C-alpha cells in the first residue's frame, strides 16, 4: 500500500453504519495453506444510517470464492469484489442474508493479523482490523453481532478446536480424518473480538463458581509438554475473577473461559470474548524460566485481559478513537488488582517509572497525541503509552477528584447503562458527572489535550504570622497540532511536613482543609495555610496524584528531611529521586564538570546508608526502588534539548559507582541478611527481598568490579531461580572482560532450548553501554536463538538495542542506520512490529545537532523506501514532520 493512498480518518467524520449484522454463522475449514471460510450474515438497514446506501464490506488481501443473497447466487453485475472490499451496489432495503466464501492461506500470513499459524497452531488476532483478513465484513467496533462458529480440521493436526462463547457440539466428519467443534457466543460483539484456535495443545483446568453461582470451567492451553508451566496463569485467573466480583461487582458470563499461549504474537495478549490469546511470554512460568518480574506481569496481564470482559467486551468502543475507553480503564483496573495483591506503594512507584519513561517521553516528542486522538492514518500505531498508561492516569485522577464512593457509583451506572453497547468517552464521563453531581467538562480536556503539564510550585513561610503560602502555576508545552494549551484540572494531593511529621492543614476559607486535596484547574493558584508553627516542607502530588512534571525548588537538605519524614511513601521515594535527578541533569549537560557530583554522591550515600541500616529489611521491595536511580533516559528527557547521551551516561555511571562505594561496607552483610531460605516462592515478600539483594549486587559490580564479578559467578552457579541468575548476568554485563564473556556463554548453555529465557539473554547483551555492542548485536542476529520472524526475539535483541541510550544514539549514526535497515526489512513481513521498532526514534529531536542530523537521515531513508506499509510510513512521516 502506498503512503499517499492512506486516508486520514477523523473522529469528526464518524457516522453510524448504514447496515447492521445481527448474526454471523461462520463455517471455517482449517488447512495450513487453503482454509475455506463460509460466512452467513444476517443483515438489516440501520435505522440510524442512510437509507439508499450501498453495502460496503471491508476486506484485506481477500479473494472471493462465492457469494449469494438469501441463498441465491448473485449476478456479477450486482457487486464488485477485490482484495480490499466487497460492495453490493443496490442491496435490498430490508433484512436479508448474505453468504460469502473466501479462501485464505494461514501459513503465508507473516503479518500475524487475521488467521495465521504459529508453531503449528492456528490462531487469530483481529484487533484492530484483522477480521477483514478472514472474510468480508463491516469491520468496525459499533457493529455487534451474535456469532455461531463451526470449526473443522484434520484430527491429527488440530485435536483442539476453540472459539468464543460456549461449546455446543463436537463430532467426526464422516468418511474423513476430520472433526468439528461448534461454538456459540450469546453476547453480541464486534468482529475484533472474534477468535479461533486449532492445534495440538496441552492444558490445565480448574472449576470456578462465580459469586452469582455460575459454574465456569477455566483452562489454560499451552504447547505440548508445557502444561506444568501454566499453573501460575490459571491461579492468577481465578484470583482476578474473584477480585473483580468483590471490587467492581463484575461476574463472568459464560460457561468456559479459555486462555491460549502462542509463541508468535504481535502484542502482549488479546481479550477475545471467552478465548483470550496470549503471547506465551505472559503465560508460561516456573522458577527456572520466569523471573519475579515475569510472575508479576503474568498476573497483571491475565487480569487485564480478563477485566476486558466487562470494560471492552460487554461495553465496547463506538470507534477506535475511543480506544482509551477500554484500555485506560482496564489498565487502571489491573493496576488496582496488582496493588491489592502486592504492595500498593511499590506498585505505584513502578507504574510511575513506566509512565515517565514511556509516556512522558512520547508526550515530549513528535509522536505526541491526546489520550483520545482526533485523527489517524493507521490505528495500529495508537496502541501507545498515551492511550494505555496516561489513559489509566486519567481514570485514577477522576477517582481522586470525585472520591471513592462517587467513583464506585459512577462505575456501577456505566455498567448498567452501557452494557451491550459500543460507547464513547462522553457516555462514560456522564455516569461520573451524574454520580458525583459535578461538572466534568473541564476535566474532559485530559482526553483532548496532549502534552505533560508542568506545575511550578514555590512557598513562603511567614514565621510571625505562622502562615505558609504556596504558589502554584501550570503550563503545558506545545505538541504537534496543538500550539496553544489550556490549563488542566490537576488534583494535587498535598501535605506540609514538619519536624515530627505532617502538620495540620488549615486555611482561612477552609477551602482546602482536611483531606489535603487541592483541585488546581487554572493557570495559577495561591493558598495560604494558617497556624503553621514551623517552616514546613511542602509534599506535593502525593501518590503521584496527577501525571504532571513538578518543579519545586527544595534544598538538598529539605529533600533529605522529606525522605525521612514524609508520611507519603511515593514522595519519600521521589525526594531521593529528585536529588539524584537534579545532580545528574547538572552533570549530564554538555561541558559540565563531572566532579560536581561529588557532594551529592556523598549526601546520597550517607542517606541511603542510614536508610538501609534502619529500614531496608522492613520493606525490601520499597528499599530496592529507593536504591534505583532515575534511568539515563529520564535524565535526557529532563534536560530536554541538545542532549548528549554519552555525557548523561558518564554522570549516571559516576553517581551509581560513588553510591556503591559509599555503601560497600554494608553491602555484603545486607545481602546475607536478605538471602531467602528454602525453595523459590513467587510471593511479593520473597520477590522484594530478591529485588533489593540484586539491586545491591549491581552496586557492588560498579564499585568493586573484581568482588562483583566473583559474586555474580557464584550467584549464577548456585542460584536456584531465574530471577537471581539473570540478575547475576545483568550485573556482570557492567564489568567488561573475560569473566563477563564466560558468564554470557554459560548462560546460553544453561538455557539452550528456552526461547523466552534466551530473549532476556539477548536483551542483556543488547543493553551493554559500550561501542562494541552494535557488532555484538549484529553477531547475535546470526545466533540460532534469534529469528527476525518472531516478534519476541525482535523486541528482545533489536528493541533492546534501540533502548540502549548511548549505543542506539552513537555519535557516528551507525546505531540509527542499523535499526532503520531492520525496520525496512521487517516491514515486508510484519509491518506492526516494524512500526513499533521505528517508534524508538521518538526522542530524536531533543538530541544535540550532530546526532539529530544522523537520526533525521536514518528516518528519511526509511520514509523514502518504496512500498512501505501504512504502519511504518505513518510513524516515519509523523516523526519527521
Ligand atoms: Zn487491553
Boltz pocket constraint, residues with backbone or C-beta under 6 A from the ligand:
constraints:
  - pocket:
      binder: B
      contacts: [[A, 304], [A, 308], [A, 326], [A, 327], [A, 330]]
      max_distance: 6.0
